[in-house]
Amino acid sequence: MQDSFDITTLIFIVLAVFVIWRLRSVLGQKTGNEQPPFDPLSRRDAPLRPGNAPAEPDHNVVRLPGATEARPTIEVAAAERWKGITEPGTPTAAALDGILRLEPNFNPSEFLEGAKAAYEMIVTAFAQGDRKTLKDLLSREVYEGFERAITERERRGETVETTFVSIDKAELAGAELQGKNAQIVVRFLSKLISATRDASGNVVDGSPETVGDVTDVWTFARSLGSRDPNWQLVATEAGQ
């Protein structure tokens, strides 16, 4: 009886081992690298690199017609950069872009404010015969022309009285860049009271009581990248 029980038990043990071995052969073993069950409602996001950094872009992706990448912010800014100063795509805008590349701190609005201050200083210095102030603000050629006019006026004994009423407008009328040499043209619209008196004090030109509208077109130049931040007046002409 005991022998029969032992034989029966042994047979069941052998059968159990056989069944377990067959199951492992068919289903395999669990290694810890198995893929989770497929969930049709879950997002199939690309895996993240360590530290939750985005995965490298797939350069083999074929983009559908009409799909566009977002343009860099700098391109949008470039289209609006000279708004109110000059039209985009013009030679003036191209010259201003070149100035900005060489001197990133260049600001046309601030330049025009400085040009207005220089305009008033130069007109006033010329009327007063202030050669020292003029020499610092003018190119050599322009200074020589102003100095000759002052000398001739002094020879005749004439004096000039000039009073600024207002500078109504200073607008950028052009720009040019050759290498590092930049030129910017500014059109000034101002109101002045100006009179020239002879040696006896008689008014020989203008009027000490009349406000006149004056339009001047001046060209300022500077070598970009130089230590001297000042622009010099290199040409003048009467505007229309």
Backbone as CSV, one residue per row, in Angstrom:
resi,resn,N_x,N_y,N_z,CA_x,CA_y,CA_z,C_x,C_y,C_z
1,MET,0.841,-1.220,0.000,0.000,0.000,0.000,0.856,1.242,0.000
2,GLN,1.855,1.217,0.854,2.784,2.368,0.920,3.563,2.501,-0.365
3,ASP,3.963,1.299,-0.936,4.725,1.345,-2.190,3.870,1.907,-3.313
4,SER,2.544,1.476,-3.314,1.640,1.968,-4.342,1.473,3.482,-4.242
5,PHE,1.315,3.946,-3.023,1.164,5.411,-2.835,2.397,6.149,-3.302
6,ASP,3.538,5.641,-2.995,4.782,6.308,-3.388,4.940,6.332,-4.892
7,ILE,4.562,5.260,-5.546,4.702,5.211,-7.016,3.735,6.204,-7.652
8,THR,2.501,6.220,-7.125,1.487,7.155,-7.675,1.942,8.605,-7.497
9,THR,2.424,8.901,-6.298,2.914,10.274,-6.038,4.041,10.644,-6.972
10,LEU,4.947,9.684,-7.194,6.087,9.946,-8.069,5.636,10.230,-9.492
11,ILE,4.588,9.460,-9.922,4.090,9.674,-11.295,3.509,11.077,-11.442
12,PHE,2.714,11.518,-10.412,2.132,12.868,-10.480,3.212,13.955,-10.475
13,ILE,4.244,13.726,-9.701,5.340,14.716,-9.653,6.002,14.823,-11.010
14,VAL,6.258,13.664,-11.659,6.884,13.680,-12.988,6.002,14.384,-13.990
15,LEU,4.683,14.105,-13.943,3.765,14.770,-14.871,3.729,16.292,-14.639
16,ALA,3.757,16.708,-13.367,3.726,18.149,-13.056,4.970,18.852,-13.587
17,VAL,6.114,18.204,-13.391,7.366,18.798,-13.902,7.336,18.916,-15.410
18,PHE,6.769,17.880,-16.081,6.701,17.897,-17.539,5.804,19.035,-18.040
19,VAL,4.655,19.192,-17.385,3.715,20.259,-17.795,4.335,21.644,-17.610
20,ILE,4.994,21.840,-16.474,5.636,23.146,-16.215,6.718,23.424,-17.242
21,TRP,7.479,22.432,-17.580,8.567,22.623,-18.580,7.990,23.005,-19.938
22,ARG,6.872,22.384,-20.316,6.247,22.691,-21.604,5.684,24.121,-21.626
23,LEU,5.077,24.503,-20.529,4.545,25.877,-20.460,5.652,26.908,-20.588
24,ARG,6.756,26.710,-19.934,7.886,27.650,-20.017,8.465,27.671,-21.420
25,SER,8.453,26.533,-22.103,8.980,26.469,-23.470,8.127,27.271,-24.435
26,VAL,6.808,27.226,-24.245,5.874,27.912,-25.160,5.761,29.393,-24.840
27,LEU,5.608,29.755,-23.572,5.348,31.133,-23.174,6.614,31.933,-22.905
28,GLY,7.705,31.284,-22.635,8.928,31.994,-22.337,8.970,32.454,-20.903
29,GLN,10.108,33.116,-20.553,10.283,33.587,-19.180,10.167,35.096,-19.128
30,LYS,9.813,35.618,-18.009,9.707,37.071,-17.787,11.075,37.619,-17.445
31,THR,11.587,38.569,-18.267,12.935,39.115,-18.074,12.931,40.517,-17.513
32,GLY,11.766,41.211,-17.487,11.719,42.606,-17.037,11.778,43.599,-18.177
33,ASN,11.989,43.142,-19.450,12.088,44.021,-20.617,10.866,43.902,-21.514
34,GLU,9.830,43.266,-21.030,8.648,43.063,-21.869,7.955,44.405,-22.145
35,GLN,7.345,44.573,-23.368,6.541,45.739,-23.709,5.216,45.650,-22.994
36,PRO,4.645,46.743,-22.492,3.332,46.704,-21.844,2.260,46.358,-22.845
37,PRO,1.132,45.905,-22.410,0.032,45.584,-23.327,-0.379,46.813,-24.119
38,PHE,-0.753,46.632,-25.387,-1.145,47.732,-26.254,-2.455,48.343,-25.793
39,ASP,-2.429,49.685,-25.650,-3.635,50.407,-25.256,-3.998,51.353,-26.384
40,PRO,-5.043,51.103,-27.153,-5.379,51.940,-28.314,-5.756,53.357,-27.957
41,LEU,-6.056,53.672,-26.717,-6.455,55.017,-26.313,-5.294,55.827,-25.743
42,SER,-4.160,55.205,-25.559,-3.047,55.931,-24.952,-2.290,56.719,-25.992
43,ARG,-1.579,57.807,-25.558,-0.729,58.609,-26.453,0.550,57.862,-26.703
44,ARG,1.010,57.888,-27.947,2.266,57.274,-28.292,3.326,58.362,-28.396
45,ASP,3.684,58.928,-27.252,4.683,59.992,-27.233,6.057,59.420,-27.453
46,ALA,6.938,60.231,-28.086,8.322,59.812,-28.276,8.999,59.740,-26.925
47,PRO,9.881,58.770,-26.737,10.574,58.641,-25.447,11.442,59.843,-25.174
48,LEU,11.607,60.195,-23.920,12.447,61.307,-23.525,13.820,60.808,-23.154
49,ARG,14.824,61.656,-23.432,16.182,61.362,-23.027,16.318,61.602,-21.533
50,PRO,17.406,61.154,-20.944,17.615,61.379,-19.503,17.442,62.837,-19.145
51,GLY,16.817,63.069,-18.002,16.598,64.449,-17.566,15.404,65.084,-18.223
52,ASN,14.525,64.253,-18.872,13.316,64.767,-19.542,13.630,65.692,-20.697
53,ALA,14.830,65.594,-21.292,15.170,66.414,-22.449,14.481,65.845,-23.668
54,PRO,14.089,66.695,-24.652,13.400,66.191,-25.839,14.292,65.249,-26.618
55,ALA,13.669,64.267,-27.267,14.429,63.344,-28.087,14.962,64.051,-29.310
56,GLU,16.010,63.513,-29.921,16.593,64.092,-31.123,15.562,64.093,-32.236
57,PRO,15.483,65.141,-33.072,14.486,65.184,-34.138,14.726,64.094,-35.153
58,ASP,13.619,63.617,-35.733,13.698,62.599,-36.776,13.847,63.305,-38.109
59,HIS,15.037,63.227,-38.717,15.296,63.943,-39.961,14.688,63.237,-41.161
60,ASN,14.101,62.070,-40.954,13.494,61.341,-42.054,12.008,61.599,-42.173
61,VAL,11.471,62.461,-41.341,10.046,62.770,-41.396,9.738,63.505,-42.688
62,VAL,8.705,63.094,-43.407,8.262,63.778,-44.624,7.157,64.744,-44.244
63,ARG,7.378,66.021,-44.471,6.397,67.031,-44.088,5.299,67.112,-45.143
64,LEU,4.066,67.243,-44.678,2.938,67.333,-45.587,2.909,68.685,-46.274
65,PRO,2.383,68.783,-47.475,2.269,70.081,-48.150,1.510,71.067,-47.279
66,GLY,2.059,72.293,-47.184,1.416,73.323,-46.380,1.922,73.378,-44.975
67,ALA,2.625,72.345,-44.523,3.172,72.367,-43.169,4.408,73.239,-43.150
68,THR,4.481,74.184,-42.229,5.617,75.095,-42.143,6.159,75.129,-40.751
69,GLU,7.440,75.370,-40.652,8.056,75.520,-39.344,7.902,76.955,-38.880
70,ALA,7.862,77.169,-37.591,7.763,78.524,-37.047,9.005,79.312,-37.405
71,ARG,8.855,80.525,-37.912,9.980,81.361,-38.272,10.627,81.943,-37.029
72,PRO,11.957,82.064,-37.049,12.631,82.637,-35.879,12.117,84.027,-35.591
73,THR,12.117,84.421,-34.323,11.629,85.738,-33.905,12.412,86.845,-34.575
74,ILE,13.723,86.623,-34.819,14.562,87.681,-35.392,14.091,88.061,-36.781
75,GLU,13.509,87.087,-37.560,13.025,87.407,-38.894,11.801,88.304,-38.816
76,VAL,10.926,88.026,-37.871,9.745,88.874,-37.680,10.180,90.276,-37.280
77,ALA,11.172,90.353,-36.402,11.657,91.652,-35.946,12.269,92.428,-37.099
78,ALA,12.931,91.724,-38.028,13.589,92.398,-39.141,12.577,93.129,-40.014
79,ALA,11.394,92.536,-40.189,10.367,93.171,-41.012,9.824,94.439,-40.358
80,GLU,9.858,94.504,-39.033,9.317,95.644,-38.298,10.401,96.592,-37.802
81,ARG,11.665,96.224,-38.042,12.771,96.950,-37.408,12.769,98.429,-37.734
82,TRP,12.541,98.794,-38.994,12.649,100.195,-39.395,11.277,100.817,-39.627
83,LYS,10.250,100.229,-38.996,8.906,100.778,-39.144,8.871,102.224,-38.662
84,GLY,8.342,103.101,-39.501,8.306,104.517,-39.173,9.583,105.248,-39.533
85,ILE,10.610,104.483,-39.970,11.888,105.091,-40.355,12.075,105.048,-41.865
86,THR,11.899,103.846,-42.433,12.001,103.678,-43.882,11.272,102.410,-44.271
87,GLU,11.001,102.234,-45.561,10.276,101.068,-46.036,11.195,99.846,-46.086
88,PRO,10.682,98.662,-45.714,11.507,97.451,-45.790,11.858,97.108,-47.230
89,GLY,13.033,96.531,-47.432,13.469,96.117,-48.757,14.099,97.208,-49.587
90,THR,14.225,98.422,-49.047,14.826,99.528,-49.784,16.334,99.567,-49.539
91,PRO,17.092,100.264,-50.409,18.533,100.417,-50.163,18.831,101.056,-48.807
92,THR,17.958,101.973,-48.385,18.154,102.605,-47.076,18.025,101.578,-45.958
93,ALA,17.004,100.709,-46.047,16.826,99.667,-45.030,18.014,98.709,-45.029
94,ALA,18.521,98.375,-46.213,19.680,97.478,-46.301,20.905,98.108,-45.651
95,ALA,21.081,99.423,-45.881,22.219,100.119,-45.270,22.081,100.155,-43.753
96,LEU,20.870,100.393,-43.273,20.640,100.411,-41.822,20.875,99.030,-41.217
97,ASP,20.489,97.973,-41.950,20.765,96.614,-41.476,22.263,96.388,-41.345
98,GLY,23.026,96.898,-42.338,24.473,96.755,-42.280,25.083,97.513,-41.118
99,ILE,24.565,98.701,-40.852,25.042,99.483,-39.699,24.764,98.733,-38.404
100,LEU,23.575,98.137,-38.325,23.194,97.416,-37.110,24.075,96.183,-36.894
101,ARG,24.479,95.529,-37.985,25.350,94.362,-37.833,26.712,94.763,-37.267
102,LEU,27.206,95.918,-37.696,28.517,96.370,-37.221,28.434,97.011,-35.846
103,GLU,27.307,97.647,-35.576,27.112,98.281,-34.265,25.712,97.934,-33.758
104,PRO,25.600,96.813,-33.027,24.283,96.326,-32.578,23.499,97.320,-31.726
105,ASN,24.162,98.301,-31.136,23.468,99.266,-30.277,22.899,100.451,-31.059
106,PHE,23.088,100.457,-32.386,22.583,101.575,-33.185,21.065,101.649,-33.104
107,ASN,20.572,102.855,-32.833,19.140,103.094,-32.736,18.804,104.321,-33.576
108,PRO,18.050,104.169,-34.671,17.777,105.314,-35.553,17.019,106.443,-34.880
109,SER,16.122,106.108,-33.954,15.374,107.161,-33.269,16.297,108.013,-32.406
110,GLU,17.206,107.342,-31.697,18.177,108.078,-30.885,19.123,108.877,-31.782
111,PHE,19.483,108.299,-32.939,20.335,109.028,-33.880,19.664,110.314,-34.329
112,LEU,18.390,110.255,-34.665,17.680,111.447,-35.135,17.583,112.507,-34.044
113,GLU,17.407,112.069,-32.785,17.404,113.033,-31.687,18.762,113.720,-31.575
114,GLY,19.830,112.947,-31.715,21.165,113.536,-31.689,21.409,114.455,-32.867
115,ALA,20.865,114.086,-34.030,21.019,114.924,-35.220,20.310,116.265,-35.041
116,LYS,19.158,116.257,-34.390,18.445,117.511,-34.125,19.276,118.425,-33.227
117,ALA,19.886,117.836,-32.196,20.721,118.641,-31.300,21.928,119.203,-32.054
118,ALA,22.544,118.372,-32.903,23.704,118.821,-33.681,23.294,119.919,-34.663
119,TYR,22.122,119.777,-35.265,21.630,120.771,-36.224,21.506,122.146,-35.569
120,GLU,20.894,122.186,-34.401,20.738,123.465,-33.708,22.088,124.036,-33.286
121,MET,22.976,123.174,-32.800,24.299,123.649,-32.381,25.088,124.227,-33.545
122,ILE,25.036,123.558,-34.691,25.821,123.997,-35.853,25.281,125.309,-36.411
123,VAL,23.944,125.403,-36.540,23.348,126.646,-37.062,23.665,127.822,-36.132
124,THR,23.554,127.574,-34.833,23.832,128.634,-33.863,25.312,129.010,-33.867
125,ALA,26.199,128.009,-33.918,27.640,128.278,-33.931,28.048,129.034,-35.187
126,PHE,27.447,128.706,-36.322,27.761,129.423,-37.556,27.344,130.892,-37.450
127,ALA,26.159,131.124,-36.893,25.686,132.508,-36.752,26.600,133.307,-35.828
128,GLN,27.133,132.648,-34.797,27.994,133.339,-33.827,29.469,133.346,-34.231
129,GLY,29.783,132.654,-35.313,31.193,132.589,-35.723,32.028,131.735,-34.776
130,ASP,31.420,130.750,-34.153,32.101,129.887,-33.183,32.838,128.760,-33.918
131,ARG,34.053,129.043,-34.316,34.837,128.083,-35.106,35.168,126.815,-34.315
132,LYS,35.430,126.966,-33.034,35.821,125.804,-32.228,34.717,124.746,-32.192
133,THR,33.477,125.186,-31.954,32.361,124.243,-31.926,32.161,123.600,-33.285
134,LEU,32.264,124.415,-34.327,32.070,123.892,-35.680,33.128,122.854,-36.045
135,LYS,34.353,123.082,-35.627,35.439,122.182,-36.002,35.222,120.782,-35.443
136,ASP,34.572,120.687,-34.288,34.328,119.386,-33.676,33.163,118.636,-34.320
137,LEU,32.304,119.373,-35.020,31.083,118.766,-35.543,31.082,118.579,-37.058
138,LEU,32.020,119.211,-37.737,32.025,119.181,-39.198,33.229,118.408,-39.735
139,SER,33.056,117.842,-40.922,34.197,117.259,-41.615,35.124,118.395,-42.059
140,ARG,36.328,118.049,-42.443,37.301,119.081,-42.816,36.794,119.918,-43.980
141,GLU,36.216,119.280,-45.006,35.756,120.014,-46.188,34.611,120.968,-45.849
142,VAL,33.650,120.476,-45.063,32.513,121.320,-44.704,32.977,122.456,-43.791
143,TYR,33.873,122.142,-42.864,34.378,123.193,-41.971,35.071,124.294,-42.765
144,GLU,35.859,123.917,-43.735,36.558,124.931,-44.532,35.568,125.842,-45.241
145,GLY,34.466,125.284,-45.741,33.446,126.107,-46.394,32.770,127.045,-45.398
146,PHE,32.425,126.550,-44.212,31.819,127.396,-43.189,32.791,128.478,-42.734
147,GLU,34.045,128.094,-42.564,35.045,129.050,-42.066,35.262,130.180,-43.070
148,ARG,35.243,129.864,-44.362,35.391,130.911,-45.386,34.211,131.878,-45.328
149,ALA,33.006,131.349,-45.160,31.819,132.210,-45.094,31.878,133.111,-43.866
150,ILE,32.339,132.586,-42.732,32.450,133.396,-41.508,33.498,134.486,-41.690
151,THR,34.620,134.118,-42.279,35.701,135.088,-42.488,35.249,136.217,-43.409
152,GLU,34.535,135.873,-44.476,34.042,136.893,-45.407,33.015,137.799,-44.736
153,ARG,32.182,137.218,-43.918,31.181,137.994,-43.187,31.862,138.958,-42.218
154,GLU,32.867,138.479,-41.519,33.603,139.323,-40.586,34.334,140.439,-41.333
155,ARG,34.836,140.149,-42.498,35.538,141.175,-43.287,34.598,142.318,-43.660
156,ARG,33.331,141.980,-43.914,32.356,143.006,-44.266,31.787,143.693,-43.028
157,GLY,32.102,143.181,-41.842,31.588,143.772,-40.606,30.165,143.378,-40.312
158,GLU,29.705,142.258,-40.889,28.326,141.841,-40.692,28.196,140.876,-39.503
159,THR,27.026,140.876,-38.923,26.700,139.928,-37.845,25.372,139.257,-38.162
160,VAL,25.232,138.048,-37.624,24.008,137.278,-37.884,23.319,136.980,-36.554
161,GLU,22.004,137.228,-36.530,21.188,136.904,-35.363,20.244,135.763,-35.747
162,THR,20.376,134.652,-35.050,19.533,133.490,-35.357,18.887,132.973,-34.082
163,THR,17.581,132.782,-34.137,16.839,132.236,-33.003,15.996,131.053,-33.466
164,PHE,16.179,129.918,-32.812,15.364,128.756,-33.132,14.001,128.892,-32.466
165,VAL,12.950,128.765,-33.272,11.593,128.726,-32.742,11.210,127.266,-32.475
166,SER,11.511,126.418,-33.429,11.219,124.991,-33.258,11.892,124.176,-34.360
167,ILE,12.142,122.908,-34.062,12.505,121.938,-35.090,11.297,121.026,-35.219
168,ASP,10.524,121.249,-36.263,9.254,120.546,-36.401,9.421,119.081,-36.774
169,LYS,10.479,118.790,-37.503,10.632,117.407,-37.950,12.075,117.133,-38.319
170,ALA,12.533,115.936,-38.000,13.833,115.447,-38.462,13.589,114.020,-38.924
171,GLU,13.686,113.783,-40.218,13.385,112.468,-40.750,14.555,111.912,-41.545
172,LEU,14.705,110.604,-41.500,15.783,109.955,-42.227,15.424,109.917,-43.705
173,ALA,16.280,110.502,-44.539,15.994,110.604,-45.963,16.847,109.668,-46.801
174,GLY,17.776,108.953,-46.176,18.627,108.032,-46.928,19.770,107.542,-46.060
175,ALA,20.366,106.448,-46.506,21.519,105.892,-45.788,22.357,105.092,-46.775
176,GLU,23.647,105.044,-46.495,24.572,104.307,-47.361,25.698,103.751,-46.503
177,LEU,26.140,102.552,-46.853,27.237,101.910,-46.124,28.223,101.344,-47.122
178,GLN,29.481,101.784,-47.023,30.559,101.260,-47.844,31.666,100.800,-46.910
179,GLY,31.803,99.487,-46.796,32.752,98.967,-45.824,32.283,99.313,-44.429
180,LYS,33.117,100.062,-43.716,32.730,100.521,-42.385,32.347,101.994,-42.377
181,ASN,32.327,102.623,-43.544,31.996,104.040,-43.640,30.500,104.205,-43.906
182,ALA,29.821,104.765,-42.929,28.373,104.935,-43.013,28.011,106.398,-43.212
183,GLN,26.975,106.630,-44.020,26.428,107.973,-44.204,24.914,107.906,-44.033
184,ILE,24.381,108.868,-43.311,22.937,108.959,-43.102,22.482,110.372,-43.449
185,VAL,21.460,110.447,-44.285,20.920,111.736,-44.732,19.678,112.061,-43.909
186,VAL,19.628,113.284,-43.387,18.493,113.713,-42.553,17.890,114.989,-43.128
187,ARG,16.573,114.998,-43.237,15.863,116.190,-43.688,15.265,116.886,-42.457
188,PHE,15.637,118.164,-42.285,15.164,118.950,-41.147,14.118,119.959,-41.612
189,LEU,13.021,120.026,-40.890,12.021,121.070,-41.097,11.970,121.892,-39.815
190,SER,12.332,123.182,-39.929,12.422,124.012,-38.725,11.824,125.390,-38.958
191,LYS,11.641,126.081,-37.855,11.197,127.476,-37.903,12.271,128.318,-37.233
192,LEU,12.746,129.331,-37.961,13.834,130.179,-37.471,13.481,131.653,-37.635
193,ILE,14.070,132.426,-36.748,14.105,133.881,-36.938,15.562,134.229,-37.201
194,SER,15.829,134.802,-38.368,17.224,135.069,-38.727,17.334,136.423,-39.429
195,ALA,18.347,137.161,-39.027,18.587,138.476,-39.650,20.079,138.742,-39.683
196,THR,20.536,139.326,-40.787,21.935,139.713,-40.929,22.018,141.235,-40.926
197,ARG,22.898,141.768,-40.091,23.069,143.213,-39.979,24.462,143.609,-40.463
198,ASP,24.534,144.789,-41.042,25.839,145.300,-41.481,26.547,145.966,-40.310
199,ALA,27.679,146.569,-40.602,28.476,147.185,-39.528,27.721,148.299,-38.830
200,SER,26.774,148.924,-39.478,25.990,150.012,-38.886,24.759,149.520,-38.152
201,GLY,24.508,148.219,-38.191,23.351,147.656,-37.493,22.108,147.560,-38.338
202,ASN,22.253,147.901,-39.582,21.094,147.836,-40.465,20.870,146.384,-40.947
203,VAL,19.614,145.987,-41.048,19.291,144.639,-41.530,19.489,144.590,-43.037
204,VAL,20.387,143.713,-43.460,20.657,143.576,-44.891,20.125,142.248,-45.450
205,ASP,19.701,141.372,-44.560,19.131,140.093,-45.017,18.265,139.511,-43.899
206,GLY,17.126,138.920,-44.285,16.244,138.325,-43.295,15.439,139.357,-42.536
207,SER,14.907,138.954,-41.377,14.092,139.844,-40.560,14.173,139.407,-39.106
208,PRO,14.376,140.351,-38.209,14.441,140.005,-36.787,13.067,139.749,-36.176
209,GLU,12.014,139.890,-36.947,10.653,139.735,-36.427,9.852,138.642,-37.139
210,THR,10.369,138.143,-38.227,9.611,137.181,-39.027,10.108,135.758,-38.789
211,VAL,9.162,134.862,-38.543,9.494,133.445,-38.396,9.447,132.802,-39.776
212,GLY,10.546,132.240,-40.151,10.622,131.615,-41.471,10.688,130.094,-41.398
213,ASP,10.073,129.434,-42.362,10.161,127.963,-42.482,11.415,127.609,-43.263
214,VAL,12.203,126.735,-42.705,13.477,126.353,-43.315,13.530,124.839,-43.478
215,THR,13.960,124.392,-44.657,14.175,122.965,-44.907,15.639,122.755,-45.281
216,ASP,16.315,121.925,-44.533,17.717,121.608,-44.811,17.883,120.101,-44.919
217,VAL,18.741,119.669,-45.823,19.065,118.256,-45.979,20.554,118.096,-45.695
218,TRP,20.854,117.430,-44.595,22.240,117.281,-44.161,22.637,115.808,-44.165
219,THR,23.905,115.575,-44.480,24.449,114.213,-44.492,25.488,114.079,-43.395
220,PHE,25.282,113.101,-42.538,26.218,112.812,-41.448,26.966,111.520,-41.761
221,ALA,28.237,111.463,-41.353,29.055,110.284,-41.647,29.868,109.880,-40.427
222,ARG,30.215,108.602,-40.417,31.030,108.074,-39.322,31.664,106.762,-39.733
223,SER,32.869,106.507,-39.244,33.532,105.219,-39.438,33.079,104.300,-38.304
224,LEU,32.317,103.279,-38.651,31.749,102.394,-37.642,32.842,101.571,-36.962
225,GLY,32.671,101.365,-35.676,33.643,100.602,-34.915,34.752,101.432,-34.326
226,SER,34.800,102.723,-34.680,35.837,103.591,-34.131,35.484,103.992,-32.705
227,ARG,36.471,104.444,-31.956,36.228,104.835,-30.573,35.405,106.104,-30.469
228,ASP,35.510,106.967,-31.487,34.753,108.219,-31.477,33.304,107.933,-31.841
229,PRO,32.353,108.150,-30.931,30.955,107.832,-31.218,30.231,108.916,-32.018
230,ASN,30.894,110.052,-32.258,30.230,111.202,-32.877,30.160,111.076,-34.396
231,TRP,29.033,111.490,-34.944,28.852,111.592,-36.387,29.204,113.013,-36.794
232,GLN,29.826,113.172,-37.943,30.200,114.504,-38.434,29.358,114.879,-39.645
233,LEU,29.087,116.171,-39.749,28.366,116.696,-40.902,29.328,116.746,-42.085
234,VAL,28.959,116.049,-43.188,29.857,115.987,-44.347,29.275,116.668,-45.576
235,ALA,27.993,117.031,-45.560,27.393,117.712,-46.711,26.121,118.410,-46.277
236,THR,25.836,119.544,-46.921,24.602,120.282,-46.655,23.986,120.735,-47.966
237,GLU,22.673,120.812,-47.972,21.972,121.392,-49.114,20.605,121.873,-48.652
238,ALA,20.103,122.849,-49.363,18.782,123.374,-49.049,17.746,122.421,-49.608
239,GLY,16.770,122.064,-48.772,15.730,121.141,-49.220,14.581,121.871,-49.861
240,GLN,13.726,121.102,-50.494,12.543,121.646,-51.167,11.323,121.559,-50.240
